[in-house]
């Protein structure tokens, strides 16, 4: 119960934190990286509370999406440079 509430607080706080990171650095990749890192942290926090196969699959999918997005942004950045 506490882990779920903390995870929700992390997800809610991640949006303005990511926006500040994006504005300060003027790089979308930094902002989205912060956002996805915090979402992974929230997912792992929920997973630590109750490790069902559904939550394990959700955390693994979120980590996979994070890796894919960061990789694709890095590749697109190299092409535009």
N, CA, C and O of each residue as an XYZ file, in Angstrom:
324
protein
N       0.814     -1.195      0.000
C       0.000      0.000      0.000
C       0.859      1.263      0.000
O       0.612      2.178     -0.785
N       1.856      1.320      0.864
C       2.728      2.492      0.918
C       3.562      2.597     -0.350
O       3.797      3.694     -0.858
N       4.012      1.444     -0.862
C       4.799      1.442     -2.101
C       3.998      1.954     -3.275
O       4.527      2.679     -4.118
N       2.719      1.586     -3.346
C       1.873      2.050     -4.438
C       1.648      3.556     -4.347
O       1.674      4.248     -5.364
N       1.429      4.065     -3.138
C       1.245      5.508     -2.966
C       2.525      6.263     -3.306
O       2.477      7.320     -3.935
N       3.660      5.727     -2.895
C       4.940      6.365     -3.218
C       5.196      6.328     -4.720
O       5.697      7.298     -5.290
N       4.855      5.211     -5.365
C       5.031      5.106     -6.813
C       4.151      6.116     -7.540
O       4.581      6.725     -8.519
N       2.935      6.291     -7.069
C       2.044      7.281     -7.674
C       2.600      8.689     -7.493
O       2.540      9.504     -8.414
N       3.134      8.977     -6.323
C       3.738     10.293     -6.077
C       4.933     10.529     -7.001
O       5.128     11.641     -7.492
N       5.721      9.502     -7.234
C       6.871      9.625     -8.136
C       6.411      9.913     -9.558
O       6.985     10.763    -10.238
N       5.376      9.208    -10.011
C       4.877      9.409    -11.369
C       4.318     10.821    -11.530
O       4.573     11.480    -12.539
N       3.562     11.284    -10.543
C       2.999     12.638    -10.618
C       4.107     13.687    -10.601
O       4.046     14.660    -11.353
N       5.105     13.503     -9.762
C       6.200     14.467     -9.661
C       7.135     14.403    -10.866
O       7.842     15.370    -11.148
N       7.148     13.280    -11.577
C       8.087     13.124    -12.686
C       7.801     14.077    -13.839
O       8.724     14.474    -14.551
N       6.553     14.445    -14.032
C       6.203     15.305    -15.169
C       6.809     16.700    -15.021
O       7.500     17.146    -15.937
N       6.584     17.413    -13.907
C       7.243     18.725    -13.801
C       8.767     18.630    -13.677
O       9.477     19.520    -14.147
N       9.272     17.576    -13.058
C      10.725     17.416    -12.947
C      11.339     17.243    -14.336
O      12.366     17.848    -14.644
N      10.713     16.421    -15.166
C      11.202     16.217    -16.533
C      11.096     17.506    -17.347
O      11.979     17.812    -18.149
N      10.015     18.257    -17.141
C       9.856     19.521    -17.863
C      10.961     20.501    -17.488
O      11.496     21.193    -18.355
N      11.303     20.565    -16.215
C      12.384     21.449    -15.776
C      13.719     21.003    -16.384
O      14.513     21.836    -16.819
N      13.961     19.698    -16.412
C      15.184     19.191    -17.027
C      15.274     19.527    -18.497
O      16.344     19.867    -19.002
N      14.146     19.431    -19.186
C      14.089     19.736    -20.615
C      14.327     21.234    -20.845
O      15.080     21.621    -21.738
N      13.677     22.066    -20.029
C      13.813     23.515    -20.191
C      15.228     23.975    -19.855
O      15.796     24.811    -20.559
N      15.794     23.434    -18.786
C      17.139     23.861    -18.362
C      18.213     23.472    -19.373
O      19.144     24.239    -19.621
N      18.084     22.280    -19.957
C      19.114     21.820    -20.890
C      18.761     22.093    -22.343
O      19.627     22.037    -23.217
N      17.505     22.386    -22.603
C      16.986     22.585    -23.963
C      17.215     21.358    -24.846
O      17.408     21.463    -26.057
N      17.186     20.195    -24.202
C      17.332     18.936    -24.929
C      16.184     18.017    -24.550
O      16.019     17.643    -23.388
N      15.399     17.664    -25.547
C      14.248     16.796    -25.312
C      14.690     15.446    -24.756
O      14.014     14.857    -23.912
N      15.817     14.973    -25.234
C      16.326     13.668    -24.793
C      16.562     13.634    -23.283
O      16.290     12.620    -22.641
N      17.053     14.704    -22.723
C      17.299     14.770    -21.285
C      15.973     14.714    -20.532
O      15.838     13.968    -19.563
N      15.004     15.495    -20.972
C      13.706     15.521    -20.310
C      13.001     14.180    -20.349
O      12.474     13.728    -19.332
N      12.983     13.543    -21.499
C      12.311     12.246    -21.615
C      13.092     11.177    -20.863
O      12.500     10.238    -20.329
N      14.406     11.308    -20.816
C      15.216     10.358    -20.046
C      14.908     10.428    -18.560
O      14.775      9.399    -17.897
N      14.795     11.643    -18.041
C      14.437     11.823    -16.634
C      13.060     11.234    -16.366
O      12.866     10.516    -15.385
N      12.115     11.534    -17.229
C      10.746     11.040    -17.068
C      10.706      9.516    -17.031
O      10.085      8.926    -16.146
N      11.358      8.893    -17.978
C      11.327      7.428    -18.048
C      12.103      6.793    -16.904
O      11.705      5.742    -16.403
N      13.193      7.404    -16.484
C      13.935      6.883    -15.327
C      13.077      6.897    -14.067
O      13.080      5.938    -13.295
N      12.349      7.978    -13.866
C      11.486      8.047    -12.692
C      10.324      7.054    -12.793
O       9.911      6.483    -11.784
N       9.799      6.847    -13.994
C       8.731      5.852    -14.165
C       9.246      4.444    -13.888
O       8.534      3.630    -13.300
N      10.474      4.149    -14.303
C      11.070      2.846    -13.994
C      11.226      2.695    -12.485
O      10.947      1.632    -11.931
N      11.671      3.752    -11.826
C      11.805      3.705    -10.366
C      10.460      3.438     -9.706
O      10.379      2.652     -8.762
N       9.412      4.080    -10.188
C       8.078      3.856     -9.633
C       7.614      2.426     -9.887
O       7.007      1.800     -9.017
N       7.899      1.917    -11.073
C       7.519      0.536    -11.384
C       8.250     -0.469    -10.513
O       7.656     -1.449    -10.063
N       9.522     -0.238    -10.273
C      10.286     -1.141     -9.409
C       9.842     -1.036     -7.953
O       9.873     -2.020     -7.215
N       9.433      0.151     -7.552
C       8.914      0.324     -6.195
C       7.613     -0.467     -6.018
O       7.417     -1.120     -4.993
N       6.738     -0.409     -7.006
C       5.504     -1.208     -6.954
C       5.818     -2.694     -6.992
O       5.157     -3.494     -6.329
N       6.820     -3.056     -7.762
C       7.207     -4.456     -7.877
C       7.735     -4.988     -6.544
O       7.513     -6.152     -6.210
N       8.421     -4.152     -5.790
C       8.957     -4.594     -4.504
C       7.860     -4.864     -3.487
O       8.064     -5.610     -2.529
N       6.714     -4.265     -3.692
C       5.596     -4.454     -2.767
C       4.901     -5.796     -2.993
O       4.561     -6.495     -2.039
N       4.695     -6.147     -4.260
C       3.982     -7.380     -4.583
C       4.495     -7.888     -5.929
O       4.107     -7.380     -6.981
N       5.354     -8.876     -5.890
C       6.020     -9.356     -7.107
C       5.187    -10.428     -7.803
O       5.489    -11.619     -7.721
N       4.130     -9.983     -8.494
C       3.350    -10.915     -9.316
C       3.963    -10.944    -10.710
O       4.722    -10.050    -11.085
N       3.632    -11.966    -11.463
C       4.178    -12.067    -12.820
C       3.700    -10.915    -13.689
O       4.425    -10.469    -14.578
N       2.499    -10.433    -13.445
C       1.983     -9.308    -14.215
C       2.807     -8.043    -13.953
O       3.114     -7.298    -14.883
N       3.158     -7.806    -12.705
C       3.972     -6.630    -12.380
C       5.403     -6.794    -12.881
O       6.023     -5.820    -13.308
N       5.928     -8.004    -12.833
C       7.270     -8.246    -13.370
C       7.290     -7.967    -14.867
O       8.215     -7.331    -15.372
N       6.266     -8.442    -15.576
C       6.180     -8.198    -17.019
C       6.007     -6.709    -17.311
O       6.575     -6.196    -18.275
N       5.230     -6.018    -16.490
C       5.048     -4.578    -16.680
C       6.339     -3.810    -16.474
O       6.655     -2.906    -17.248
N       7.089     -4.161    -15.436
C       8.367     -3.495    -15.178
C       9.353     -3.787    -16.309
O      10.073     -2.891    -16.751
N       9.389     -5.019    -16.772
C      10.290     -5.377    -17.872
C       9.908     -4.641    -19.154
O      10.782     -4.189    -19.895
N       8.608     -4.519    -19.418
C       8.151     -3.795    -20.605
C       8.517     -2.317    -20.513
O       8.934     -1.719    -21.505
N       8.365     -1.731    -19.341
C       8.711     -0.327    -19.156
C      10.204     -0.094    -19.351
O      10.602      0.902    -19.954
N      11.023     -0.994    -18.850
C      12.469     -0.871    -19.038
C      12.817     -1.024    -20.517
O      13.679     -0.312    -21.032
N      12.146     -1.953    -21.197
C      12.370     -2.121    -22.631
C      11.988     -0.887    -23.432
O      12.717     -0.482    -24.338
N      10.847     -0.287    -23.101
C      10.409      0.934    -23.782
C      11.399      2.064    -23.528
O      11.740      2.816    -24.441
N      11.859      2.180    -22.283
C      12.839      3.214    -21.950
C      14.109      3.056    -22.774
O      14.618      4.025    -23.338
N      14.617      1.833    -22.840
C      15.841      1.580    -23.616
C      15.627      1.911    -25.090
O      16.490      2.524    -25.719
N      14.484      1.510    -25.644
C      14.186      1.750    -27.049
C      14.068      3.242    -27.356
O      14.603      3.709    -28.361
N      13.381      3.983    -26.511
C      13.203      5.421    -26.735
C      14.538      6.152    -26.640
O      14.861      6.965    -27.506
N      15.306      5.874    -25.608
C      16.599      6.542    -25.446
C      17.534      6.201    -26.607
O      18.243      7.072    -27.110
N      17.535      4.940    -27.031
C      18.380      4.533    -28.159
C      17.945      5.239    -29.441
O      18.788      5.740    -30.186
N      16.643      5.285    -29.704
C      16.175      5.922    -30.937
C      16.437      7.419    -30.933
O      16.730      7.991    -31.983
N      16.339      8.070    -29.769
C      16.663      9.493    -29.703
C      18.157      9.724    -29.923
O      18.549     10.716    -30.538
N      18.984      8.819    -29.425
C      20.432      8.951    -29.626
C      20.780      8.766    -31.100
O      21.623      9.491    -31.629
N      20.151      7.818    -31.763
C      20.409      7.575    -33.176
C      19.941      8.758    -34.014
O      20.644      9.183    -34.931
N      18.757      9.296    -33.708
C      18.264     10.434    -34.484
C      19.128     11.664    -34.254
O      19.284     12.488    -35.155
N      19.691     11.799    -33.056
C      20.571     12.935    -32.767
C      21.852     12.829    -33.590
O      22.353     13.834    -34.096
N      22.382     11.612    -33.725
C      23.604     11.419    -34.513
C      23.354     11.727    -35.979
O      24.237     12.245    -36.663
N      22.152     11.411    -36.472
C      21.859     11.653    -37.886
C      21.714     13.133    -38.186
O      22.065     13.577    -39.279
N      21.199     13.912    -37.225
C      21.012     15.331    -37.467
C      22.274     16.151    -37.232
O      22.362     17.299    -37.667
N      23.250     15.564    -36.545
C      24.497     16.305    -36.256
C      25.431     16.329    -37.430
O      26.514     16.909    -37.346
